[in-house]
Amino acid sequence: MTIHRLRPRQERATRQAPADAPRAPRTAERGDAAPVAVPFAVTRISPEARRAAGRVLASGWVTGGPETERFETEFAAYVGARHAVAVSSCTAALELSLRALRLPAGAPVLVPALTFCGAVQAVLHAGLRPVPVDVDPRTGMPTPATVSRAARSCGCPRAMTALHYAGAPAPVEEYARAARLPLTHVVEDAAHALGTTVGDIPVGHLSRAACFSFYATKNLPIGEGGMVTTDDASLADRVRRARLHGMSADAWHRHQPGGSWRYTVEEAGLKANMTDVQAAVGRAQLRHFDHWQARRAALAARYTAALAEVPGIVPLEPAAAGRHAHHLYVVRVLDAYGTSRDDLVDLLARDGIGTSVHFVPPHHLPYFRDLLTAPPGGLPGTDALFPQLLSLPLYPDLAEAAVDRVCGALAEHARGGGAAAGSTGTAGSAVTGGSPGTVPAAADDRSADRPLPPPTPHPGLRTLVVGAGEAGRALARDLARTPAYGLRPVGFLDDDPDKHRAGRVGDLPVLGDLGAVRAAVLAHRVEAVVVAIPGLDPDRFRRVARAAEAAGASVRYLPSFIAALRRDVVGGDMCELDVRALIGRPEMHVVGPEARAVIAGRRVLVTGAGGSIGSELCHQLRAFGPSRLILLDHDESNLHRLQLELYGDALRGDDIVISDIRDRPRIDQVFRDLRPEVVFHAAAHKHLPLLELHPCEGVKSNVRGTENLVRAAATTGTRRFVLISTDKAADPVSVLGATKRLAERVVGAAQDTAPAGTVFTAVRFGNVLGSRGSLLSVVAQQLGSGDPVTVTHPDVTRYFMTVEEAVGLVLEAARMARGGEVFVLDMNRPVRIVDLVREYARSVHVPDVDIRFTGLRPGEKLNETLFSADERHTPTAHPRILAAIPADHEPAFGPHLSGLYATAEDNDGDGVRRALAALLPGFPAAPSGLPPRAALTAPYPDDF
């Protein structure tokens, strides 16, 4: 479940909250009264439940025992089932029920395409194959027709799960007939459905088994826990054994008079039992359940009546006759509403109203993409419904006045005009259209007065145009009519009061003045900001850029070709580079405004700050409001340039540190004096062929330099440390990759001994387009001079990412890290270098590019990987970021580092390679031989 963060309004309240308002946290600024927030969910634990928990704790028996047995008996009676088995969660209930069906391994099981990810995990953990069933957008649930289609697509399903979505009754028997399955092979996902009836029959014994949830926000809240109900005694017995390792008797029964310590295990099981503390709370809560359900029904009826007057907000329809449990109140945000679902979520959050979305379809999540096989024709109903889904607050303590407030806000935000209907974009990056004082290429007088075409959906980034004058109108026209630019205008910002009164310029709304950048980016989920005001004052330009960055954006400054890559140009110039075509996938906006919380008000240090990645990172960090931004580099010229870019002057000497990370006493002094709370470590030697020639220098900087920083950070109380690594660290064969892999391991080892509250983590980059010395900058230079473009091999591939993606990955890793992870951006598939060169040449009108192949250089792979062969990768809270989990059997390396360092200090290159091979199995102890002469002289780069 995704519960969106509340952003309550901070202005003074203009009216008192009603006396019957729900018991929810108030938000206020410096003691001033503020509107009462309406959280999405509030957990209610009754006084009786609190006393019952205390009674069990005082008894001395707190695991599964007599309270659990009583709860099972009472719950079975409530739903009308013969048996109930209490377990640790609804997900465990589903897995155990499916295991109890004793299906063959890998058997296909039909699951709704719109369901919680845990329900699909349950099928996988049971050793079965989930097959998604499309849903009807009107109900959120499958139809017999979609069930039949999914059943045909997998040949012969062996079972199915039926979800009573949001608490609405599902036509379980019709589903079974459509799948040609007996009801004995149907398991109901009743996580939302305690209190639901299908017709007159309570959910709980319609099928072979029903699985309930007692999560903190469910209709019967315990905190955690689940229940399997069934009329089948044998299935109940299998689940009862399997919930406790498959044991024939639990501790309570072995503890009773006449019991024995002996037990047997006859089949697989897991640890998934309920405790007596949970059961005691559940028994007490169950006594209030009917009253709470009546309250939910009354609140749902109030929503339905009020929302009938709001066009474009449509509650889901029932899929079958029966009683609705009203676990959720789910609506569809249709095009007629005039504001997209995602924009509406943010607008309501700013009003202090919490909402959620149930659910992200599993086939949209990276982990499940290769595990779910959609029927022919895909899952169009689910894909159409997901961008519309919105769950509104609904719980027994919700006041009628709060429901009225939610409905009033929905009416107020209808036809908001600030977003394209149906958009599913995410809040995003800011990019600038040329430097202040330059005239955009598209700003000619003849085109500025033409009416703008109506905005049409295309896959470009949602773009805010700063400036609604002639240049801005011409730019917006070009972007709207040419999807190849990759930017889709959604509105203007302008200081002209006449434009504000008019409300629109052409077909785009005017969303505020130049001071409203941050608010507009957040409210309208803008993904790009283009400045289109020729001659804008540099100070004003910087304020606009920083405001955009503070909303989770990034700003680009470089000119010419790299500026086009970073979207620092406008109009016709923007079509000169199609990033999607170059990197083989759509560009992603990675960082969100939530990353600000890691940076704001803290002392932040960036090593390698003067480099291309370090500089871009500092621009983004500056906008997030650190108390100090400390720039560390050994190159004073780059530091001076960066300081001018960030502040407009070079008078902030206290935040500039000239230092070499290899100098341990100096690093210790810097950390001791400045006490950084967050460290981003970007300093490194990273040019692959040069490090093959000078391996000792790679060890001194990349390994020992990292260890110097890690030791200093741990000693002085740094809270977060993020290492920037490379995909070449995965199964390394180059000195660059080997030294960065050791740097990753140094960081991981630091987490094992880190003080409480300190987090060490790493990120792996692909090749970064636009970074200093990167591939495309060299290709641009070669094409510009008329020279052949040098490529090492016809089939060489690499993973590519943009500067925005690289910086976003670093900041999101800093936010998500718990310690010891290596984060990797999901870059889909690698790109063939030859294809990238030809695509770029085509975009700059060089149709017949001359490519010269120079041969792979020492240390180069034909194809890079993102993960080592012995690493596992897992999804994270971010849908496009993965975490690499190292193998448990990695050999110890700490004691061997001193020998590696001594060999490097002796400048023994061959000895360093042998030491690296001893530390990293698979790394070649001897160089692969001299490369061809052409490869030595070719300018083709290979860094990250």
C-alpha positions, -999 to 999 in steps of 0.1 A, spaced: 0 0 0 13 35 -9 3 62 15 11 96 2 30 120 24 9 149 37 20 184 31 -4 204 53 -10 240 46 10 263 69 -13 294 68 -34 304 98 -67 286 101 -98 308 94 -123 286 112 -124 262 141 -124 225 135 -157 209 142 -162 193 176 -166 158 162 -135 160 140 -115 128 139 -87 123 164 -58 132 140 -26 151 144 -28 188 140 -3 208 121 7 243 131 34 268 125 50 283 157 20 277 177 -5 292 153 -38 273 148 -38 253 115 -65 233 97 -69 198 111 -53 173 88 -73 145 73 -50 115 73 -56 88 49 -58 62 76 -61 61 114 -57 30 135 -81 25 163 -72 2 192 -100 0 217 -94 3 254 -105 -33 258 -78 -44 233 -52 -25 253 -62 -42 285 -63 -76 268 -27 -71 256 -16 -62 290 -33 -92 305 -15 -116 281 19 -99 287 14 -103 324 6 -140 320 41 -149 309 29 -168 278 31 -145 248 36 -167 218 8 -188 202 -13 -204 228 -48 -203 244 -57 -168 232 -49 -177 197 -71 -208 199 -100 -187 213 -96 -161 186 -97 -188 159 -129 -202 174 -146 -168 177 -135 -157 142 -147 -189 125 -181 -184 142 -183 -148 130 -178 -156 93 -197 -189 94 -167 -212 87 -160 -245 104 -123 -238 109 -100 -208 113 -62 -208 115 -45 -177 128 -12 -167 110 12 -138 108 -2 -120 78 -26 -122 49 3 -128 26 13 -158 47 -23 -170 47 -24 -170 9 9 -188 6 0 -215 32 -34 -220 16 -19 -224 -19 7 -248 -5 -21 -268 12 -37 -274 -23 -6 -295 -30 -3 -284 -67 26 -295 -88 56 -271 -88 53 -243 -113 15 -248 -118 -2 -218 -133 -24 -198 -108 -47 -170 -120 -43 -138 -100 -60 -104 -105 -38 -79 -124 -48 -52 -100 -37 -66 -66 -12 -61 -39 24 -72 -47 23 -94 -17 -5 -115 -32 17 -123 -62 47 -130 -39 26 -155 -21 20 -175 -53 57 -174 -62 68 -184 -27 44 -214 -29 64 -225 -59 37 -217 -84 34 -195 -115 11 -164 -113 -9 -156 -144 -25 -121 -144 -62 -116 -151 -72 -83 -166 -98 -62 -147 -128 -42 -157 -120 -5 -152 -155 1 -139 -152 -23 -110 -115 -28 -105 -121 -66 -106 -119 -93 -133 -149 -103 -153 -157 -139 -163 -146 -130 -198 -111 -118 -187 -108 -149 -165 -116 -171 -194 -91 -153 -216 -63 -156 -190 -72 -193 -185 -69 -200 -222 -35 -181 -224 -19 -204 -199 -34 -236 -211 -49 -251 -180 -48 -231 -147 -46 -253 -116 -60 -227 -92 -69 -191 -88 -70 -163 -62 -101 -141 -61 -97 -106 -46 -127 -88 -31 -112 -55 -41 -117 -26 -16 -143 -48 3 -167 -52 -27 -181 -86 -33 -165 -106 -61 -185 -131 -82 -164 -161 -70 -185 -189 -85 -187 -171 -119 -149 -168 -119 -145 -205 -111 -168 -215 -140 -150 -192 -164 -116 -207 -154 -131 -242 -156 -120 -248 -120 -139 -263 -91 -144 -241 -60 -120 -264 -42 -92 -248 -63 -102 -212 -55 -86 -192 -27 -102 -159 -18 -80 -129 -10 -102 -114 17 -77 -89 30 -103 -61 24 -134 -82 29 -141 -90 65 -179 -81 66 -184 -86 29 -211 -109 16 -216 -123 -19 -253 -124 -21 -263 -134 14 -233 -156 20 -205 -141 42 -170 -141 27 -151 -168 47 -165 -201 34 -175 -195 -2 -144 -213 -16 -117 -238 -4 -101 -211 18 -104 -173 25 -75 -153 37 -80 -122 59 -57 -94 70 -55 -77 104 -30 -50 93 -31 -17 112 -54 0 87 -77 -29 79 -114 -31 91 -103 -53 121 -70 -37 130 -45 -56 152 -13 -42 137 -2 -74 120 -17 -108 115 -40 -129 93 -65 -157 93 -73 -186 70 -109 -198 72 -122 -230 55 -148 -257 58 -121 -283 50 -106 -300 81 -77 -315 62 -67 -281 47 -70 -264 81 -47 -291 96 -21 -286 68 -21 -248 73 -19 -252 111 12 -274 107 29 -254 80 25 -221 98 51 -234 124 79 -251 104 57 -281 95 58 -293 131 31 -317 144 27 -298 177 34 -262 188 50 -251 220 17 -245 238 4 -281 233 38 -296 241 38 -275 273 4 -288 285 0 -316 311 5 -349 293 23 -332 264 56 -343 251 87 -326 238 85 -350 208 72 -338 174 76 -347 138 79 -328 105 64 -344 74 64 -315 49 78 -281 44 66 -252 65 76 -216 75 74 -194 106 41 -177 103 22 -181 135 1 -155 153 10 -146 189 -13 -146 219 -8 -108 223 -21 -103 187 -49 -128 193 -60 -110 225 -62 -77 207 -81 -93 178 -107 -108 202 -113 -75 219 -115 -56 186 -140 -81 172 -165 -70 198 -166 -36 182 -165 -47 146 -202 -45 137 -204 -9 151 -173 1 131 -187 -14 100 -220 5 103 -199 37 106 -179 29 75 -211 22 55 -226 56 66 -194 75 57 -193 57 23 -229 67 16 -220 103 24 -191 103 0 -213 88 -27 -240 114 -23 -216 144 -23 -194 132 -52 -225 127 -74 -222 165 -79 -185 164 -90 -181 156 -127 -152 132 -135 -150 117 -100 -167 83 -103 -168 56 -75 -161 20 -86 -192 0 -95 -201 -33 -78 -190 -65 -96 -216 -87 -78 -246 -84 -56 -240 -84 -18 -228 -63 11 -197 -41 7 -173 -40 36 -161 -5 27 -125 -11 36 -116 15 9 -135 42 -8 -120 41 -43 -129 65 -71 -118 70 -107 -104 104 -117 -116 106 -153 -106 130 -181 -138 150 -175 -124 161 -141 -98 182 -159 -70 174 -134 -50 142 -135 -49 118 -106 -13 125 -98 -18 163 -98 -49 158 -76 -29 137 -51 -5 166 -47 -32 192 -45 -51 173 -18 -18 167 1 -12 205 1 -47 208 16 -37 184 44 -58 156 30 -42 122 27 -49 98 -1 -35 66 -15 -35 44 -46 -45 7 -45 -25 -7 -61 5 -4 -84 -2 -33 -108 24 -59 -103 33 -61 -140 44 -24 -137 70 -33 -110 105 -43 -121 107 -76 -101 76 -90 -116 80 -80 -153 98 -112 -163 77 -134 -139 42 -125 -151 31 -135 -186 2 -114 -197 -25 -129 -220 -24 -120 -257 -34 -84 -261 -20 -74 -228 -39 -61 -198 -56 -30 -213 -83 -27 -186 -58 -26 -158 -34 -2 -176 -63 22 -183 -76 21 -147 -43 25 -128 -37 62 -137 -73 69 -126 -74 51 -92 -76 71 -60 -85 60 -25 -100 85 -2 -99 85 36 -123 61 52 -122 48 88 -146 48 118 -131 78 135 -135 100 104 -159 128 111 -187 138 87 -172 172 85 -139 156 73 -158 138 46 -174 171 35 -140 187 35 -126 161 12 -155 163 -12 -153 201 -11 -116 200 -20 -124 176 -49 -150 200 -62 -126 229 -58 -98 212 -78 -120 201 -106 -111 216 -140 -79 229 -125 -64 235 -159 -29 229 -147 -24 194 -159 -31 173 -190 -60 150 -181 -50 115 -175 -13 122 -170 7 97 -151 39 117 -150 60 122 -119 75 153 -104 107 159 -122 137 176 -134 143 213 -143 163 222 -173 170 256 -187 166 270 -222 198 287 -228 219 310 -207 205 344 -194 209 370 -221 206 347 -251 177 347 -276 160 313 -281 164 300 -316 127 296 -321 117 331 -309 110 348 -342 83 374 -346 64 357 -373 57 325 -353 50 341 -319 15 353 -328 3 320 -341 -22 302 -319 -7 273 -300 -19 238 -310 -40 220 -284 -18 199 -261 -18 163 -272 -4 134 -251 30 122 -261 58 106 -241 79 138 -235 87 153 -201 60 175 -186 75 210 -192 69 243 -175 78 273 -197 92 303 -177 81 333 -197 49 337 -217 62 364 -240 70 360 -277 100 336 -270 80 315 -246 50 312 -269 71 303 -299 90 277 -277 57 262 -264 43 260 -299 74 241 -312 74 217 -283 37 210 -284 37 202 -322 69 182 -322 70 152 -298 106 144 -310 118 173 -288 109 151 -258 93 180 -239 56 185 -234 45 220 -223 18 221 -195 18 258 -186 36 291 -183 50 312 -155 51 350 -161 53 382 -140 28 401 -163 -4 408 -143 -24 410 -175 -15 374 -184 -25 363 -149 -59 379 -153 -64 363 -187 -55 330 -171 -42 315 -203 -18 322 -231 -28 303 -262 -40 269 -250 -18 268 -220 -26 281 -185 -6 307 -167 2 290 -134 18 320 -115 47 344 -115 84 336 -115 83 333 -77 60 303 -80 84 279 -96 87 254 -68 50 254 -61 41 249 -98 66 220 -102 51 202 -72 15 210 -79 16 200 -116 42 173 -114 64 191 -138 93 171 -152 112 199 -170 115 237 -167 126 257 -196 136 294 -191 124 314 -222 131 350 -212 158 366 -232 180 389 -210 167 376 -177 187 391 -149 214 365 -138 204 368 -101 168 362 -110 178 333 -133 197 317 -104 167 321 -81 144 304 -106 169 276 -111 173 270 -74 136 270 -67 132 243 -94 160 223 -79 145 226 -45 114 208 -58 136 178 -68 149 192 -101 183 196 -116 196 225 -138 221 224 -167 245 251 -177 269 238 -203 268 252 -239 268 237 -274 262 200 -279 264 189 -243 240 217 -235 215 201 -260 220 168 -242 213 186 -209 184 205 -224 200 239 -221 187 251 -254 152 260 -267 130 256 -298 145 241 -329 179 234 -312 162 209 -289 155 186 -317 192 181 -324 194 154 -298 169 126 -290 181 112 -257 156 83 -260 172 72 -293 207 75 -279 204 56 -247 179 30 -260 151 39 -235 131 69 -222 151 92 -200 139 87 -163 135 114 -137 149 97 -106 151 122 -78 120 134 -59 115 163 -35 116 138 -6 154 137 -10 155 172 4 150 158 39 184 141 38 202 174 29 182 203 44 199 219 73 229 195 73 266 199 67 273 182 34 307 174 19 313 164 -18 347 150 -28 357 155 -63 334 184 -63 351 201 -93 346 171 -116 316 169 -140 296 146 -118 306 164 -86 297 197 -100 262 186 -111 257 170 -77 267 203 -60 242 223 -81 213 200 -69 225 199 -33 228 237 -31 191 240 -38 181 215 -11 193 240 16 222 224 34 236 244 63 270 242 46 280 227 13 317 219 15 335 214 -18 366 192 -17 389 187 -46 427 187 -54 422 209 -85 419 245 -73 409 258 -107 378 235 -109 368 245 -74 371 282 -83 349 277 -114 323 257 -94 321 284 -67 314 310 -93 287 289 -108 270 282 -75 273 316 -58 282 341 -85 314 350 -66 344 333 -51 343 348 -16 332 318 3 366 304 12 354 285 43 335 261 21 363 253 -3 388 226 7 419 219 -14 429 184 -5 440 150 -19 420 121 -5 452 100 -4 465 123 23 451 107 54 463 133 80 448 161 59 415 142 55 414 135 92 419 172 99 392 183 74 366 159 90 376 168 125 373 206 118 342 206 96 323 176 109 303 168 78 270 150 84 265 138 48 294 128 25 292 122 -13 324 106 -25 329 113 -62 367 117 -63 384 90 -82 408 80 -109 384 66 -135 400 66 -170 402 29 -178 431 27 -202 453 50 -182 448 30 -150 458 -2 -169 491 16 -175 493 30 -139 476 5 -116 493 18 -85 477 52 -88 443 36 -90 449 17 -58 462 49 -40 432 70 -50 402 46 -55 409 22 -26 431 39 0 416 73 -6 381 58 0 393 40 32 408 73 44 374 90 40 354 61 55 376 60 86 374 98 91 336 97 86 331 69 111 353 87 136 337 121 134 300 111 134 291 114 97 255 102 94 254 92 57 282 83 33 276 76 -4 303 62 -27 300 68 -64 311 36 -81 309 21 -117 293 -8 -134 329 -19 -142 330 -30 -106 307 -60 -114 330 -90 -121 359 -66 -128 387 -74 -153 402 -38 -154 422 -20 -128 394 6 -127 367 -19 -120 389 -38 -95 398 -7 -75 362 5 -74 349 -30 -64 374 -29 -35 361 6 -27 326 -8 -26 337 -35 -2 355 -9 20 323 10 23 303 -22 30 327 -33 57 325 1 73 287 -5 77 294 -37 97 313 -17 124 296 17 120 283 35 150 245 35 155 228 58 131 256 59 105 249 46 70 275 37 44 263 29 9 273 30 -28 259 36 -62 270 22 -95 269 44 -126 268 34 -162 286 56 -187 273 92 -181 264 112 -212 277 147 -209 303 141 -182 338 153 -188 356 132 -214 326 110 -220 319 92 -252 295 116 -268 317 147 -262 346 129 -280 323 118 -308 311 153 -312 346 166 -314 356 140 -340 326 147 -362 331 184 -359 367 181 -371 358 157 -399 379 129 -384 368 92 -384 349 83 -352 370 57 -333 352 27 -317 369 -2 -302 348 -31 -316 317 -35 -338 297 -53 -311 308 -34 -280 279 -23 -258 276 -1 -227 250 10 -203 243 48 -205 226 72 -182 221 110 -184 237 134 -159 202 140 -144 198 103 -139 232 99 -123 227 127 -98 192 115 -91 205 80 -83 230 94 -58 204 115 -40 178 88 -39 204 63 -26 212 87 2 175 89 10 167 51 8 199 36 22 198 15 53 235 6 51 257 -17 31 237 -17 -2 250 -10 -37 223 8 -56 220 5 -94 197 23 -119 176 0 -139 189 10 -173 169 -17 -192 194 -30 -217 229 -19 -229 233 1 -261 256 -9 -289 282 19 -293 281 18 -331 243 24 -330 247 53 -306 274 69 -328 252 66 -359 221 79 -341 240 109 -329 256 115 -363 221 114 -379 208 139 -353 235 164 -363 229 158 -400 260 136 -407 243 108 -426 275 89 -436 297 87 -405 331 71 -410 338 47 -381 372 32 -375 375 1 -353 406 2 -330 403 -31 -311 394 -37 -274 419 -23 -251 434 -40 -220 409 -43 -192 379 -37 -215 349 -60 -218 329 -64 -249 297 -62 -228 294 -47 -193 271 -60 -166 254 -42 -138 257 -70 -112 284 -96 -105 275 -132 -112 274 -140 -74 253 -109 -65 216 -109 -60 196 -78 -70 164 -68 -53 138 -41 -59 138 -10 -37 112 16 -27 120 34 -60 105 16 -90 136 21 -112 164 16 -87 177 -19 -77 200 -29 -49 228 -54 -53 232 -78 -24 267 -93 -22 273 -130 -18 276 -143 18 308 -161 10 329 -132 -2 365 -138 11 378 -116 38 399 -87 24 407 -63 52 439 -80 63 452 -80 27 447 -43 21 479 -33 39 499 -55 16 482 -40 -15 489 -5 -2 526 -13 4 529 -27 -31 513 4 -46 536 27 -26 565 8 -41 550 15 -75 551 -22 -84 525 -24 -111 528 -61 -116 527 -67 -79 495 -46 -76 478 -67 -103 488 -99 -85 475 -85 -52 442 -74 -69 438 -110 -83 443 -125 -49 416 -102 -34 391 -105 -63 387 -140 -79 384 -137 -117 406 -106 -120 435 -113 -143 469 -113 -125 487 -103 -156 477 -76 -182 462 -89 -214 490 -75 -235 496 -43 -254 466 -30 -274 469 -22 -310 487 11 -317 454 27 -330 437 19 -296 466 36 -278 462 68 -298 424 68 -302 406 94 -281 377 71 -274 371 74 -236 358 50 -211 349 65 -178 318 70 -157 
